[in-house]
Amino acid sequence: MLLRAPFKDMLLVLSWSADGQCGARDTGFVSSLSRVSDAALRRTGFVLAAVAVVAAGLTVFLGRGLRFPAEAGDQPVPYAQLVGVTLALPASVVLIGARPRNSIGWLLLAVPVFGTAQDVASVYAVRAQARPEERLPWGSLAYSLGNALWVPALCLLIMLVIFYPQGRPASAAWAWLAWPLVIGALLATLGMATAARPAAEYYRGEGPVVQLPAVWTHVLTLGGAGLAAIATVLILGGACVRVRRAAAPERQQLLWLLSGLGLLLGVSFVPAGEWMLPPALASVSFAVTVGVLWYRLLGIELILRRTLLYGGLTAAVLCVYGGVTAALSTAVSAGPVPAVVAAAVVAVLLTPVRDRLQRAVDRVVYGARHDPLLPLRHLGSQVSAGAADVLPVVVKAVASAVRAPYVALTAADGTLLAETGTRSEPVLVRPLTVAGAHVADLAIRPAERDGLAATDARIVDALTAPVALIVHTQHLNRELRAARRRAADASSAERARIRHDLHDGLGPSLAGVALGLEAVETSVAGHSADLDALVRRLRTEVAAAIDDIRRVIDALRPVALDLRSLVAALRERGDILTRTTGGRPRVTVEAPDEAPVLPEQVETAVYRIADEALTNVVRHAGASHCRVRLTFGADLVLEVLDDGRGPYPARSRDGGVGLASMRRRAEELGGSFRIVHSRQGHRVYVRLPLLA
């Protein structure tokens, strides 16, 4: 708990320095910082930089005339380290001067501040012991600081990755990654500062100001170093993932920083690479400055691509040559055979390894741009996935191909069809044409303000034609669905008119004729046998005509759907069939109790298709059980399954009138109809679209 509040305040301060504002939970200290002017921040940064320069000069001054024994292997003044950390000062001063509220400059400035403080403290401790006549005080404190301050200086370089390039963590997860790094650095610093001086290094100073038992210092040092190492691996690994997923310009900025850190880490493991440290540290400072301020001016992608390619190729050649030579040397103790065979293996593998390494490096550095056909394949696979609306998929595929923060499709009349990202200027507009007709516009916000890169422009040119065809196809599909909708509405209206005419016009008229014939039959009864037979025949024919009219009316719109929902009507129909057939087949309906509201023509088609399928099961299948299953989503799916073995009419060549009617009803609504036969029974499958 003692560490939590200060660390939280530190993160708030760093986040504040990125944009000059904080949330509702900011501390009073951070609120007071928000009132500090940019000029005051710049002056503070310049003063700290001057302090670091003075410390570097004081280091050289205190080291005059001092010499370590020959067995030490080094000298009191670490010139290489001193030059390296001092070279970070110009970059940090430039960053603070240009963007004083961006925490990157302050983190970079802290590296030479801690580094020069460690150097001056270590040289001071040596001089306090070597020149007792000068009576320099606090030699033990200087020894502790000189032995430990390199830890926070190194961890601050890793901390740059968390806050880079905007000066604040990219997400909450990144902010939490700073916890183990800071805690590990504190523990390791404390362990190094309180560790006993090795007896063989008597010349380095008096020893720590506070000395802890060896067990405690080992636990603190190793535990802190291990925690910081784990955090470093997670941070650098996460940065590589960010590079893979980021769009420009963040991708180029991250590449600048990681290239500098990669060079520094590589130099750290080179034996006797002391004088390689200054240019490596300077490269980190240079990479940070370019990444924050001028990342568009230099081609980091080309530099990094060639560095990774030839560096990796060199490492592969050395590993193969050394491995083959070592393996063959165990069998052939002398002679040039191992070296010759190793050289032959390298020669054979060089070209294929280089090609594969080239593709891997291009994939890491350029993303989709390394393969011009990859965006086309990706777009085709996305569209072929069968999404209900492919236009959002199209704009996302285009944005991913050129790493654009915003892409939109706009119809020729100005209607927004699909977009991804947040619109901001400038926006590049490409017209989309099919057969000379303007169908839409493709709007792209380039990743860089000065426009699309040449490679990205070629990718957009390649994607324009297929995107135009997709938009045109979607437009034709919408028109087709609208035409089907109009035809279905017109058919429903015509059916309603016919039903009204039959029910309220012809039906009552025939009923009146039937009543008149009944009266005639009563009045002429007994007069003539032929006349009685004629009247009875006329009454029978009129009654049959009335029944036919009732059947026509029922066929237009089921009465059951006028009284209840589709699911309830199907369940009632299933119960009626189960009762009238004595339970063979037993009909069950599987459907949600709360079905969505459906268009009238869809309800009618589903009910009629299900009713016809159930009639076929009862008459022909010889089934003992029949299930009617309804599922709702983007499409309505109707399934009628039975376990019958009888001669189903769908087996006939022409399919039968009933099956033709079911297929026609489904296809009129843009759906599909099929029947599947198996040893387990029959399955009627109908799919009707619900989304227009």
Long-range contacts (C-beta under 8 A, 24 or more apart in sequence): 3-183, 3-186, 7-178, 7-179, 7-182, 10-182, 11-169, 11-175, 11-178, 13-103, 14-103, 14-106, 14-107, 14-163, 14-167, 14-168, 15-103, 15-167, 15-168, 15-169, 16-101, 17-100, 17-101, 17-102, 17-103, 17-106, 17-167, 18-101, 18-102, 18-103, 18-163, 18-166, 18-167, 18-168, 19-101, 19-167, 19-168, 20-101, 38-100, 38-101, 41-96, 41-100, 41-101, 42-96, 42-97, 42-100, 45-92, 45-93, 45-96, 45-97, 45-100, 45-105, 45-106, 45-109, 46-93, 46-96, 46-97, 48-109, 48-113, 49-89, 49-92, 49-93, 49-109, 49-112, 51-113, 52-85, 52-86, 52-89, 52-109, 52-112, 52-113, 52-115, 52-116, 53-86, 53-89, 53-116, 55-113, 55-116, 55-117, 55-119, 55-120, 56-82, 56-85, 56-86, 56-116, 56-119, 56-120, 58-120, 59-116, 59-119, 59-120, 59-123, 62-120, 62-123, 62-124, 62-127, 63-123, 63-126, 63-127, 66-123, 66-126, 66-127, 66-130, 68-203, 69-203, 72-201, 72-203, 76-122, 76-123, 76-126, 76-127, 77-119, 77-123, 78-119, 78-122, 80-274, 80-275, 80-277, 80-278, 81-115, 81-119, 81-277, 82-115, 82-116, 82-119, 83-278, 84-115, 84-277, 84-278, 84-280, 84-281, 84-282, 85-111, 85-112, 85-115, 85-116, 85-119, 85-153, 85-281, 86-112, 86-115, 86-116, 87-278, 87-281, 87-282, 87-285, 88-112, 88-115, 88-281, 88-282, 88-284, 88-285, 90-285, 91-285, 91-286, 91-288, 91-289, 92-285, 94-289, 94-293, 95-288, 95-289, 95-292, 95-293, 98-293, 99-167, 99-292, 99-293, 101-167, 102-166, 102-167, 102-292, 103-163, 103-167, 103-168, 104-160, 104-163, 104-164, 104-165, 104-167, 104-288, 104-292, 105-292, 107-156, 107-159, 107-160, 107-163, 108-160, 108-285, 108-288, 110-152, 110-153, 110-156, 111-153, 111-156, 111-157, 114-149, 114-150, 114-152, 114-153, 114-156, 115-149, 115-150, 115-153, 117-145, 117-149, 118-145, 118-146, 118-148, 118-149, 118-150, 118-153, 119-146, 120-146, 121-145, 121-146, 121-149, 122-146, 122-147, 122-204, 122-205, 125-204, 125-205, 125-206, 126-203, 126-204, 126-205, 128-205, 128-206, 129-203, 129-204, 129-205, 129-206, 130-203, 138-209, 139-205, 139-206, 140-205, 140-206, 140-207, 140-208, 140-209, 141-209, 142-205, 143-197, 143-204, 143-205, 143-206, 143-207, 143-208, 143-209, 144-193, 144-194, 144-208, 144-209, 144-210, 145-193, 146-205, 147-192, 147-193, 147-195, 147-208, 148-188, 148-189, 148-190, 148-192, 148-193, 149-189, 151-185, 151-188, 151-189, 151-192, 151-224, 151-228, 152-185, 152-189, 155-181, 155-182, 155-184, 155-185, 155-228, 157-261, 157-264, 157-284, 158-228, 158-231, 158-232, 158-235, 158-236, 158-261, 160-257, 160-284, 160-288, 161-235, 161-236, 161-239, 161-257, 161-258, 161-261, 162-235, 164-253, 164-254, 164-257, 164-288, 164-291, 164-292, 165-250, 165-253, 165-254, 165-257, 165-291, 165-292, 165-295, 170-242, 173-238, 174-238, 177-231, 177-234, 177-235, 177-238, 178-231, 179-231, 180-227, 180-228, 180-230, 180-231, 180-234, 181-227, 181-228, 181-231, 181-232, 181-235, 183-224, 183-227, 184-223, 184-224, 184-225, 184-226, 184-227, 184-228, 184-229, 184-230, 184-231, 185-224, 185-228, 186-224, 187-220, 187-221, 187-223, 187-224, 187-227, 188-220, 188-221, 188-224, 188-225, 188-228, 189-224, 190-220, 190-224, 191-216, 191-217, 191-218, 191-219, 191-220, 191-221, 191-222, 191-223, 191-224, 192-217, 192-221, 194-220, 195-221, 236-261, 243-364, 244-364, 244-367, 246-403, 247-403, 247-404, 247-405, 247-447, 248-403, 248-447, 248-448, 249-295, 249-296, 249-447, 249-448, 251-367, 251-403, 252-291, 252-295, 252-296, 252-300, 252-301, 253-291, 253-292, 253-295, 254-291, 255-300, 255-301, 255-304, 255-365, 256-287, 256-288, 256-290, 256-291, 256-295, 256-300, 257-284, 257-287, 257-288, 257-291, 259-283, 259-287, 259-300, 259-303, 259-304, 259-307, 260-284, 260-285, 260-286, 260-287, 260-288, 261-287, 296-448, 296-450, 301-365, 301-366, 304-365, 305-361, 305-362, 305-365, 305-366, 308-361, 308-364, 308-365, 309-354, 309-357, 309-358, 309-361, 312-357, 312-361, 313-350, 313-353, 313-354, 313-357, 316-353, 316-357, 317-346, 317-350, 320-345, 320-346, 320-349, 321-345, 321-346, 366-455, 367-403, 368-400, 368-401, 368-403, 368-459, 369-401, 369-402, 369-455, 369-456, 369-459, 372-458, 372-459, 372-462, 374-401, 375-400, 375-401, 375-402, 375-459, 375-462, 375-463, 376-462, 376-463, 376-466, 379-463, 379-466, 379-467, 380-466, 383-470, 388-634, 388-691, 389-418, 389-474, 390-470, 390-474, 391-417, 391-418, 391-470, 391-471, 391-474, 392-418, 392-420, 394-418, 394-467, 394-470, 394-471, 395-419, 395-420, 396-420, 398-442, 398-444, 398-460, 398-463, 398-467, 399-444, 401-459, 401-463, 402-444, 402-446, 402-447, 402-452, 402-456, 402-459, 402-460, 403-447, 403-456, 404-444, 404-445, 404-446, 404-447, 404-456, 405-445, 405-447, 406-443, 406-444, 406-445, 407-442, 407-443, 407-444, 407-445, 408-442, 408-443, 409-440, 409-441, 409-442, 409-443, 409-467, 409-471, 410-440, 410-441, 410-443, 411-439, 411-440, 411-475, 412-438, 412-439, 412-440, 412-441, 417-471, 417-474, 421-445, 426-451, 428-452, 430-460, 430-464, 432-464, 432-467, 432-468, 432-471, 433-468, 434-468, 434-469, 434-472, 439-468, 439-471, 439-472, 439-475, 440-468, 440-471, 442-467, 480-670, 481-670, 481-689, 481-692, 482-692, 484-668, 484-669, 484-670, 485-692, 487-668, 488-599, 488-601, 488-668, 488-669, 489-601, 491-601, 491-668, 492-600, 492-601, 492-604, 495-556, 495-557, 496-556, 496-557, 498-552, 498-556, 499-553, 499-556, 499-557, 502-549, 502-552, 502-553, 503-553, 506-549, 507-546, 507-549, 507-550, 507-553, 510-542, 510-545, 510-546, 510-549, 511-546, 513-542, 514-539, 514-542, 514-543, 514-546, 517-542, 555-608, 557-600, 557-604, 558-604, 558-607, 558-608, 558-611, 560-607, 561-603, 561-604, 561-607, 565-595, 566-595, 566-598, 566-603, 566-606, 566-607, 566-630, 567-591, 567-592, 567-593, 567-595, 567-630, 569-607, 570-607, 570-610, 570-628, 570-630, 573-607, 573-610, 573-611, 573-614, 574-614, 574-626, 574-628, 577-614, 577-618, 581-618, 584-623, 584-624, 585-617, 585-618, 585-621, 585-623, 585-624, 585-625, 585-626, 585-642, 585-644, 586-624, 586-625, 586-626, 587-614, 587-626, 587-627, 587-628, 588-625, 588-626, 588-627, 588-628, 589-627, 589-628, 589-629, 589-630, 590-627, 590-628, 590-629, 590-630, 591-628, 591-629, 591-630, 591-631, 592-630, 592-632, 595-630, 595-632, 596-632, 596-690, 598-636, 598-690, 601-669, 602-636, 602-669, 602-688, 602-690, 605-665, 605-666, 605-668, 605-669, 605-688, 606-630, 606-636, 606-638, 606-686, 606-688, 608-661, 608-662, 608-665, 609-638, 609-662, 609-665, 609-666, 609-673, 609-684, 609-686, 610-638, 610-640, 612-658, 612-661, 612-662, 613-640, 613-662, 613-684, 614-640, 615-658, 616-648, 616-649, 616-650, 616-658, 616-659, 617-642, 617-644, 617-682, 620-644, 620-646, 620-647, 620-648, 620-649, 621-645, 621-646, 621-648, 621-681, 621-682, 622-646, 623-681, 632-690, 633-690, 634-689, 634-690, 634-691, 635-671, 635-687, 635-688, 635-689, 635-690, 636-687, 636-688, 636-689, 636-690, 637-685, 637-686, 637-687, 638-684, 638-685, 638-686, 638-687, 638-688, 639-683, 639-684, 639-685, 639-686, 640-683, 640-684, 641-681, 641-682, 641-683, 641-684, 642-681, 642-682, 643-680, 643-681, 644-681, 644-682, 645-681, 648-675, 648-677, 648-682, 650-675, 650-677, 650-682, 651-677, 662-686
